[in-house]
Amino acid sequence: MTGKPSRRQLFGYAGAAAAGAAVTGGAVALGNSSSDPASAQPAAARTIDPYGDHQPGIAAASPKHAELVALNLLPSTDDQAALGRLLRLWTKDIVALSAGRPALGDTAPELAVANVALTVTVGFGPKVFTLPGLTAKKPRGFSAVPAMSHDRLQPQWSGGDLLLLVGADDPVSVVHAVRRLVADAAPFARPVWRQTGFWNGTGSDGKPVTGRNLFGQVDGSGNPAPGTPEFDSTVWSTDGWLTGGTTLVVRRITMNLDTWDELTRSEQERAVGRTLSNGAPLTGSVEQDDLDLEKRDAEGRLVIAETSHARLSHHSTNDGRRIFRKGLNYVQDTGATRESGLIFLSYQADIVSQFLPLLARLDAADALNEWTTTIGSAVFAIPPGFREDGWLGRTLLT
């Protein structure tokens, strides 16, 4: 790359140790705090209740298989009443499919099966808040993400008025649920992009683990743990109709695996700040150890490099800002060409005050920028959950 320092110039030395956060977003992961993957929902939990104060897919572990579909509203869906009809229909679909029952009018009812940990997360894009009656209900801090200097955004992976994020243990169940939800949306909205991904959050012993991205790194170690006060303050909004909901940033990030593989193991670890073997900070011994940002090696150099992803994204260097990030690996083949990367999902109560400052910091100096490029970006307001006598989006649309 003309005009750029070599990888060894960038890192300073090949064998240095460092500490930090696992790759996940922006330039790939944002935020860092200690959490124990064992405290996440057990892998054995196969049925996820669709009812509750929050949409359940947010705090659940990353699904084994997932599909994201962004839809744009049709011209006829021009007010909150029309949007409400769609959301009532989707709510019925979600309740049925989560229980393994076919949705109303299902043309392939045999594909609706139980006990596959199916979740459906629904979100509203910026255009929703331009509809009559909804312009004053745009959430505080809900904003599109401006293009960063290292982004190469493509329209086919960006934007969207509505979002469906479907996850399950079984890929057939994901495909079937998406098929039904998109079919029922046809009078109201049409798909504009689809992204599919996968994740392995189960270790060889059958216990939950954080999981790895396609760089081979343990990815998501620093998340606040669901159910804790730290998680609640990071993720859940307290802003009017969105109370109990959140906001989501979706970033499609390509990973240059070929040039990444040219690095030595220690160079890879120095770029991120965690060991490849178990995800521990290079200043610690286990994944859950916090970073020691002041530690220096025998030659006086910072173990956690100034350009390391870990240092730049750590909450202590970002005025305490945190996010809750999740990832889905993806591969997309076009003939003999393969694109590999990460679908990065960032949940936070406020995009402007939590996500954007972290992203700008990473864009300016993150070592991982040499091997990652964001090609898609979208934002959605994720409404709170619903009870048995309610429906999804009711707090906004009534």
N, C-alpha and C positions, 0 to 999 in steps of 0.2 A: 504493500500500500504506500504509494508515493507520499512523502511528507510526514509519515507517521513514524514514531520510534519503533524499533524492533521489539519483539516480545521480551527479550532479555533486558533491553534498555528500560522497557516499561516496568519490569519487576525489580530490576537492580541486581538480583542474583537468583540462581535457580533453586538453591536448596533452602531458602528461608522458610521459617514457620510463620503461621499467621492464625488469626481467629476470626470467626464471623458468622454471618447468616447464610443459610442455604439459598441456592439460586431459585428465584420464583417470579420475578416480574419487573416491570418498568424496563430495567435492563437486566434484570430478571427478578429479583425478589425485593420486597420493600418491608421495612420494619423488622424489629427483632426484640423478643423478650423471652424469658424462660418459660417452657411448658413441657409437659410430659406426655408423649404420644400415647402412653398407656392409659391416660385419663380420658382419651377420646372415646367415642361410642364404640363398643366392642364389635369386632368384625362379625361375630355370630348373630348380631341383631339383624334379622332379616326383614321384618316388617316395620315400617316407619309410619307412625300415625300422622295423617295429613292435617289434623286439627291442632290448634294451639295459638298462643300469642304471637308466634313468629312462624314464618315459612320454614319448615323443618330442614330443608336441604342446605340451609346456610350454615348451621352449626354442625351438621352431620359430617362424617369423614368424607373425603373426596371419593366419589363413586368409582367403581372399577371401570364402568363404561358410561359415557355421557355424550349428549348431543346438545348443542346450543343452536337455536333458531331465532334469528331476528326477523321481524315482520314490519312492514309499513302499512299504515292505515289506508284503506280505500277512500276515495273522495266522499262516498256515501256515509262513512263513519265519521261524522263531522260534529258530534256533540257527545256529552257524557252519557246520555241515555243509550245511544247506540253502543258505546264502549261498555256500558254496564251490562247490556244483553250478552255480549261476548264473554265477559268475566263470569257471569252467572253460569253460562254454559261450560266454560272451562272448569269452574269449581266442581260441577257435577262430574265431569270427566276425571278430574284429579282424585276425587273421593272414590269413585268406582275403580279406577286403575290401580290406586295404591292398595286396595283390598284384593286385587286380583280378579275383579269382576269386569266384564266388558262394558264399555261406555255405551250410552244409548245410541242405537243405530250402527253399532260396530259391525263391520263387514267381515272381520276375522276374529270372532269372539274366542276362539281356542287359543289365541295368542295372549290373552289377558290371564296371567298367572300370578299367584300369590307368593309371598315370602322371597322376593327378589330385591328388597330394600329400595323400592322405587320412590323417587322424590321428583316433584315438579316445582320449579321456582319460576315465578312470573315477575316481570319487571316492566316499567313504563319509561320510554325514552323521552327526550326533550319535547318532541312535537305534541305529546299528550297535553302538556301544560300550555299549549297555545289554543286548545279547543275552548269554545264558549263555556263559561262557567268554571273553568279550571285554571285560568291565567293567574289568579291570585293564590293558587295552591301549590305553586312550584316550591319544592323544599329548599330550606336554607342550605347554602353550600352545594347545591346540585348544579353542576356545570360540566359542559363538554371539556375534554382534556385537550389543550392546544398541542399541536405537533411539536415534538422535541427535535433538537438538532440532529439526533441520530435516527429519528424515525424515517421510515419510507412507507408511509401509509397508502394502502390500496383501497379503493372504494368498495371492492367486493368483500372486504372483511370489516367494514367500518359502519357506524351509525345504526339506525333502527328505531322504530317507534314503540315496538313491544319486544319482549324477550321471553322465550321459553328455554329453560335449562332443565333437561331431563336426565336423571342419573339412575343407575340400577346395577345390580350384580350381573345381570344377564343382558347382553347386547340386543337380543331379539326383543326383549321387553322395552328397551329404550326405543328401538326403531318403531315398534308397534304404537307406543304411547305418543311419540312425535307424529306419527301418521294420523292418529285420531285427532289430536289437538289441532294440527294444521288443517285437517279436513273441516273441522267444526268452525275454524276461524275464517274459512273461505269467503263467507258473505261480508266479512268485516275487514280483513287484512290479508296481505300476501307475503310470503317469505322473500327476503332480500339476500340473506346469507345463512349458511349452515356451517357449523364447525363440529367435528367429532373428536373426542379424546378419550384417554384411558389412564388409569392410575392403579398402582399396586400398593395398598396400604396395609398389607398383611405380611408378616415375616415368615420365615421357614418353619417356625414353631407354631404358626397359626395365630399369634398374638398381633395386635395392632402395632404398626410402625409408621414413621413419618412418610416414607416413600422416597423414591428417587426420580430425578428428571433424566433426560437423555444424555446429559453430560456425565451421568453416573454419580451425581452428588445427592446426598440426603437433602431434601427440599421442603422447607417449611418448619424448621426446627424452632424458630423464635416466636411462633404464634402465641397470642394469649389463649389460654385454655377455655373452651366453652363452659359456661356455667359459673365462671369466676367474675368478681366485680370488674376486673381489668378487661375481660372480654365484653361485658355488658356496656361499659363506658366507651369502648372502642367502636363497637359495631352498632348498637341499637340507637335509633333516633328517638328524641323526645320532642320532635317538632310537629305539633298539630296532628293532622291526619296520618302522618308517617310514623307516629309513635309506635314502637314495637317493630318497625321496619328498618330499612337500612338503604345504603346506596351501593351500587356495584360498578366497578370499572372492569371491562373486559379488554385485555391486550393480547393480540396474537403475535408471538415472538418467534422468529426463526432463529435456529441455532446452527452455526457453522461447525458441524461435527468434524469435518475433515481437518480444518486448521486447528481446532481444539485438540485433536488427537496428536498433533505435532508437538505439543507441549510435553515437558517432563511432568511427572506426577506432582512434584513439589511446586512447579509453576502453576499448575491447575489449582492446587490447594491455596497458594498465595493469592490468586486472583479473587477467590471467594472468601477464604479465611477459615475453612473447616477441612478436616481430614476426609479423604474419600472413603476410608475404611468404615468408620462408624458415625461420621458427621459431627464429631466433637470439635469444639473450637481448638485452634492450634495452641491456645494458651490453657487448654483444659484437657480432660481425659474422657469425658462422656458427653453425649449430645446435649444434655440439659445444662451443662456448665455455662455460666455467663461469660461474656468477653472481658478480658483484661486489656483495655485499650492503651494502658501506659507501659506495658511490659516491653522490654527491649532484649535483644539477643546479646551475645558476648561481644559483638563489635559495636554495640550501641544503637543498632537500628531497630525501629519499631517492628515487633513481631506481626502486629496487625498493620499492614502497610497503609499509607495515607490514601492510596487509591483503591484499596480493597473494598469489595462490595459490603463486607461486614461493617467496617468503620463508617462508611457513608450512610448506611441505612439504619444503623443502631439508634434506638430511641433516645439514648443519652446524648447523641450528637445532633439531634433534631428537635430539641426543646420538648422532649417527651412524647412526640407524635408517634402513634402506632396505627397499624392497620391489621386486618385479619385476611391473610392471603391464602389462596388455594391454587393448585395447579392441575392441569391435565396435559399429559404428553400427547403429541399428535405426529403423525406422518401422513404425507399426501404425495401420491405417486402420479406422475404425468408421463406415460411412456416409460422410458428408462431413467427419468429424472425423479429424484425424491427430495421433498422438502420436509425437514424435521424441525420440531420446536416445541413450544410450550404455550398453552392457552392459560394465561395468567388471569386470575380472578381476585380482585381486591375489594373487600367489604369494609366499609367505614361509615360512621354516622354522617360525615361531612366531607365531600370530595375536596372542596376548596381549601379547608384548613388542615386536613390530615394527609390526603394523597398528593396533591399537587406540589407542596414544598419538598416532599421526599423524592418525587419523580424528578423535579428540576435538579436536585442535588446529585442524583445518580447520573442524569444525563450529562452533567458538566464534567464528571471526573471518574466515573465507575470504570474499573479495569475491564469489566465484562463487556463493555460496549464494543470491544474489538471482535467479539465472537457472537454477538446477538444483535438482531435488528427487529424492531417492532414494525409490523406491516398492517396491523389492524387495531382499531380502538373504538370503543363504544361505552356509553354510560347509561345506567338505568336506575330509577328509583324503585326499590323493592318494597311493596306494601307489606303491612303486618299480616299475620296469619288470620285464620277465621275459625269460628266455632261451628257446631253442628247446625245451628239455626241461622248462620250467616253465609257470606260468600266473599271471595277474594276481591279486594279492591273496594269494598263497601265504604270504608272510611273516607276514601277520596271521592267516590262517585255518587254519594247520597248527601 
